[in-house]
């Protein structure tokens, strides 16, 4: 067994580019699902600056003010994986971030949220924007941390279907009259 005198920080500094953050304590369900309060994402192809810009761009494209960066980091992870396996994607992403910076007058990531929104809005529909949006739709909304945040309970078929799992738990409309539909449990 090797006896390495290496701190976690030193390990992370030497093991490649790492995007890091902390899960906000206000997101109780998310913090229970996450392995720890802090998160770190190792980037294999993209640098930290590009990864951070992509995280912020994803937040601008699909904004959820109370959703933690840890969930958005999963999008960056998938974008980094795509960049690592395809040089054209890597170029698209790095050139796109360079364009964000140019349009923001130098540092898009450091710009105000309003400025970031205006710059990303100008890019709507281009290949860079669509690559982030398309990846984010799958990565962001298809993971258990986001599901917990939004209150999605998962696939109904795993739990006996909707009849036994709250299909009628609608609480923002008045209850329909009893004769409006037969009982859902009449067949039992």
Secondary structure, 3 states (H helix, E strand, C coil): CCCCCCCHHHHHHHCCEEEEEECCCCCHHHHHHCCCCEEEEEECCCCHHHHHHHHHHHHHHCCCCCCCHHHHHHHHHHHHHHHHHCHHHHHHHHHHHHHHHHHCCCCCCCCCHHHHHHHHHHCCCCHHHHHHHHHHHHHHHCCHHHHHHHCCCCCHHHHCCHHHCCCCCCCCCCCCCHHHCCCCCCCC
